[in-house]
């Protein structure tokens, strides 16, 4: 490695749209943040539907802020907004099961 070259990390940036997943593998400078990695990945050009105002991100399933510094082999995940409140959906499914069980 050159003495004038900053250490590099290999990372991934992923986004899963309905029916389509995009994974971009990048080599970035040590000290790169989640936000910088997303910008460098070009994933927003591939998925213009990504809402910048409500962007939620994580690393390997754990929420991470845009200023989180990445480590070697990190997988940056861009999350889509939830369509329904998970608690309400669970209650609705449980209610449907109870109603079906009562009709048996």
For each residue, the residues with C-beta under 8 A, 3 or more apart:
1: 5 7
2: 5
3:
4:
5: 1 2 8
6: 29 30 31
7: 1 29 30
8: 5 27 28 29 30
9: 27 28 29 30 32 70 71 72 73 74
10: 25 26 27 72 73
11: 25 26 27 28 32 37 70 72 73 74 75 76
12: 23 24 25 26 74 75 76
13: 23 24 26 37 38 41 43 76 78
14: 21 22 23 24 75 76 77 78
15: 21 22 43 46 47 50 77 78 80
16: 20 21 22 80
17: 20 21 22 47 49 80
18:
19:
20: 16 17
21: 14 15 16 17
22: 14 15 16 17 43 46 47
23: 12 13 14
24: 12 13 14 41 42 43
25: 10 11 12
26: 10 11 12 13 37 40 41
27: 8 9 10 11
28: 8 9 11 32 36 37 40 70
29: 6 7 8 9 32
30: 6 7 8 9
31: 6 69
32: 9 11 28 29 36 37 40 69 70
33: 36 37 66 67 68 69 70
34: 37 38 57 59 64 65 66 67 68 70 76
35: 38 39 66 67
36: 28 32 33 39 40
37: 11 13 26 28 32 33 34 40 41 70 76
38: 13 34 35 41 43 44 57 66 76 78
39: 35 36 44
40: 26 28 32 36 37
41: 13 24 26 37 38 76
42: 24 45 46
43: 13 15 22 24 38 46 47 50 78
44: 38 39 47 48 50 52
45: 42 48
46: 15 22 42 43
47: 15 17 22 43 44 50
48: 44 45
49: 17
50: 15 43 44 47 55 78
51: 54 55 81
52: 44 55
53:
54: 51 81
55: 50 51 52 66 78
56: 63 78 79 81
57: 34 38 63 64 65 66 76 77 78 79
58: 61 62 63 64 76 77 79
59: 34 62 64 68 70 74 75 76 77
60: 74 75 77
61: 58 77
62: 58 59
63: 56 57 58
64: 34 57 58 59 68 76
65: 34 57 68
66: 33 34 35 38 55 57
67: 33 34 35
68: 33 34 59 64 65
69: 31 32 33
70: 9 11 28 32 33 34 37 59 74 76
71: 9 74
72: 9 10 11
73: 9 10 11
74: 9 11 12 59 60 70 71
75: 11 12 14 59 60
76: 11 12 13 14 34 37 38 41 57 58 59 64 70
77: 14 15 57 58 59 60 61
78: 13 14 15 38 43 50 55 56 57
79: 56 57 58
80: 15 16 17
81: 51 54 56
82: 85 86
83:
84: 88 89
85: 82 88 89
86: 82 89 90
87: 90 91
88: 84 85 91 92
89: 84 85 86 92 93
90: 86 87 93 94
91: 87 88 94 95
92: 88 89 95 96
93: 89 90 96 97
94: 90 91 97 98
95: 91 92 98 99
96: 92 93 99 100
97: 93 94 100 101
98: 94 95 101 102
99: 95 96 102 103
100: 96 97 103 104
101: 97 98 104
102: 98 99
103: 99 100
104: 100 101
